[in-house]
Amino acid sequence: MGMLYVVPTPVGNLEDITMRALRVLREADFILAEDTRTTSKLLKHFEIQVPAYSHHKFNEHKTVGGLVERIQNSEHHVALVSDAGTPAISDPGFLLVRECVRNNVEVQCLPGATAFVPALVCSALPSDKFVFEGFLPQKKGRQTRLNQLKEEERTIIIYESPYRVLKTLVQLKEVFGGERQAAAVREISKLHEECVRGTLDELVAHFTANEPRGEFVLLVGGVEK
C-alpha cells in the first residue's frame, strides 16, 4: 500500500523549506498541488522532476475517493502540498487526510512552514495559549463569531486578505474595543515582512493611512479577567 505525505512549503523565502521536504518531493511518485503553476516554480527552483496534479477546494470533493483508492491499491507514495504553508491549515487537504485515515492508508505530516506561528511569536502577545480562527466567515455568521470571540481570554489568530484587513480591524475595534492590544503581520518571510503592533485603534489608524498590501495574519490579545 502507498502512503500520503503532507508536505509544508515556504510561505515566503524558498530557503525555509526543509531538507526532508525536498527529499520527499523528489522521491514521490506524484505531487498533489493546490495550484500546479505555483508548485511548478518551487519544483523548478529545486530541480525536482515529479509530475504534479491539481488538488484544490473546487475539485477535492470529487477526486478524493479516487485518489485514496489509487494510493490504497498501489505502492505509490504521494506528496500533498498547498501554495504556501502546511496543507489542511486554511488550505485544501483535510478531506484527503481524513479519507486516507478512514481507509487505513498511512499519512505522515512533515513539520515545517505555517504562517501563524512566526506571526504569533513576533506579535509579542501571549503565546502560551491561543485560538486559531483561520479566515472568519465573510458574511453569514461573521458578527456572531466576533461576539463570541469578544470574551476569549487567549490570543486570537485570524488570517485575512489585504482587501479586507481594514474592514476586519474596524469590526474588531467595534466589538472588542479600541484599547485591545493587537498586531498585524504581513508578508511573512518575504522581502517586505512587517509587524505592526499596538491597540486596535492604532492599527486602524495605521492602515487607514497606509494601504494594506500582501497576505496578513491578524492577532488580538485576549480579554483580561
C-alpha positions in Angstrom: 0.0 0.0 0.0 1.1 3.5 -0.7 1.5 6.5 1.6 0.4 10.1 1.7 3.0 12.7 2.8 1.7 16.1 3.8 4.5 18.5 2.9 4.7 22.1 4.1 6.1 24.5 1.6 7.6 28.0 2.2 5.3 30.9 2.9 7.9 33.3 1.5 11.6 32.6 1.3 12.3 29.4 -0.5 15.2 28.7 1.9 12.6 27.9 4.5 11.9 24.5 3.0 13.4 21.6 4.9 15.8 19.0 3.6 13.4 16.3 4.4 10.6 18.0 2.4 12.9 18.2 -0.6 13.7 14.5 -0.3 10.1 13.5 0.0 9.1 15.6 -3.0 11.9 14.1 -5.1 11.0 10.6 -4.1 7.2 10.9 -4.6 5.5 9.2 -7.5 3.4 12.3 -8.0 2.5 15.5 -6.2 -0.9 16.9 -5.5 -0.8 20.7 -5.6 -3.3 23.4 -4.8 -2.1 25.3 -7.9 0.3 23.5 -10.2 1.5 26.8 -11.6 2.7 27.9 -8.2 4.1 24.5 -7.3 5.9 24.2 -10.6 8.0 27.3 -9.7 9.1 25.6 -6.5 9.9 22.3 -8.2 11.8 24.1 -10.9 13.8 26.1 -8.4 15.0 22.9 -6.7 15.3 20.9 -9.9 12.6 18.4 -8.9 11.1 16.5 -11.9 8.0 14.8 -10.5 4.5 15.2 -12.1 2.1 17.5 -10.2 -1.7 17.3 -10.5 -4.3 19.7 -9.3 -6.0 19.1 -5.9 -7.8 22.2 -4.7 -11.0 23.2 -2.9 -13.0 23.2 -6.1 -12.3 19.6 -7.1 -11.3 17.8 -3.9 -14.8 16.6 -3.1 -15.0 14.8 -6.4 -11.5 13.4 -6.6 -10.7 12.4 -3.0 -12.3 9.0 -3.3 -10.4 8.0 -6.5 -7.1 9.3 -5.1 -7.4 7.3 -1.9 -8.2 4.2 -3.9 -5.3 4.8 -6.2 -2.9 5.1 -3.2 -4.5 2.2 -1.4 -4.2 -0.2 -4.3 -0.6 0.6 -5.2 2.7 1.3 -3.8 2.6 5.0 -4.8 4.0 7.5 -2.4 2.1 10.8 -2.9 3.1 14.2 -1.7 0.4 16.8 -0.9 1.3 20.5 -1.0 -0.5 23.8 -0.9 0.6 27.0 -2.4 2.3 28.0 0.8 2.5 26.6 4.3 1.0 23.4 5.6 -1.8 21.7 3.7 -5.2 21.5 5.6 -4.4 24.6 7.7 -6.8 27.1 6.0 -5.9 25.2 2.8 -7.2 22.1 1.0 -6.0 18.8 2.4 -8.2 17.8 5.3 -10.7 15.8 3.3 -7.9 13.7 1.7 -6.2 13.1 5.0 -9.4 12.1 6.7 -10.3 9.7 3.9 -6.9 8.1 3.9 -7.1 7.5 7.6 -10.6 6.0 7.2 -9.2 3.6 4.7 -6.1 2.7 6.7 -3.7 4.5 4.3 -0.7 5.7 6.3 -0.4 9.5 6.5 2.8 11.4 7.5 2.7 15.1 8.0 6.2 16.7 7.9 6.9 19.6 10.2 7.5 22.9 8.5 6.3 26.3 7.5 3.0 27.7 8.6 2.2 31.5 8.7 0.6 31.8 12.1 3.5 30.6 14.3 6.1 33.2 13.4 3.3 35.9 13.4 2.2 34.8 16.9 5.8 34.9 18.3 6.8 38.3 16.8 3.5 39.9 17.8 4.7 40.0 21.5 1.2 38.9 22.5 0.9 36.0 25.0 1.8 32.8 23.1 1.4 30.2 25.8 -2.3 29.8 24.9 -4.0 30.9 21.7 -7.0 30.2 19.4 -6.6 29.8 15.7 -9.6 31.1 13.8 -8.2 31.0 10.3 -10.5 33.0 8.0 -13.6 34.4 9.6 -16.9 33.9 7.9 -17.2 36.6 5.2 -20.9 37.2 5.7 -23.3 34.8 7.4 -22.2 34.2 11.0 -19.4 36.7 11.0 -20.9 39.1 13.5 -22.0 36.2 15.7 -18.5 34.8 15.7 -16.9 38.1 16.6 -19.3 38.5 19.5 -18.3 35.0 20.7 -14.6 35.9 20.5 -15.1 39.1 22.5 -14.8 37.2 25.8 -11.9 34.9 24.6 -9.0 35.0 27.1 -6.5 33.5 24.7 -4.7 35.3 21.9 -6.8 35.2 18.8 -5.2 34.5 15.4 -7.0 35.4 12.2 -6.0 35.1 8.5 -7.1 38.0 6.2 -6.6 39.2 2.7 -5.3 42.7 2.2 -8.6 43.8 0.7 -10.5 43.1 3.9 -7.8 43.9 6.6 -9.0 47.4 7.4 -12.7 46.4 7.4 -11.9 43.5 9.8 -9.8 45.7 12.1 -12.6 48.2 12.3 -15.1 45.4 13.1 -12.7 44.1 15.8 -12.4 47.5 17.2 -16.2 47.9 17.3 -16.7 44.6 19.1 -13.6 44.3 21.3 -13.0 48.0 22.0 -10.3 50.2 20.6 -7.9 49.7 23.5 -7.5 45.9 23.0 -3.9 45.1 22.2 -3.3 43.6 18.7 -0.8 43.1 15.9 -0.9 42.8 12.1 1.8 40.8 10.5 2.2 40.8 6.7 4.4 39.2 4.0 5.9 36.7 6.4 9.4 35.5 5.3 9.3 37.8 2.3 11.2 41.0 1.4 8.6 43.4 2.8 7.8 41.5 6.0 6.3 43.8 8.6 4.8 43.5 12.1 2.6 46.4 13.3 1.9 46.3 17.0 -0.5 48.5 19.1 -4.1 48.9 20.1 -6.9 48.2 17.6 -7.4 52.0 17.5 -3.7 52.4 16.5 -3.9 49.6 13.9 -7.0 51.1 12.3 -5.3 54.5 12.1 -2.1 52.9 10.6 -3.9 51.0 7.8 -6.2 53.9 7.1 -3.1 55.9 6.3 -1.2 53.0 4.7 -2.9 50.8 2.2 -2.6 47.2 3.3 -0.5 45.1 0.9 0.3 41.4 1.0 -1.0 38.4 3.0 -1.9 39.2 6.6 -2.1 37.5 9.9 -4.1 39.5 12.5 -3.6 38.8 16.2 -5.7 40.2 19.0 -4.9 39.9 22.7 -7.4 38.0 24.9 -9.7 39.8 27.2 -8.1 40.4 30.6 -10.1 39.0 33.5 
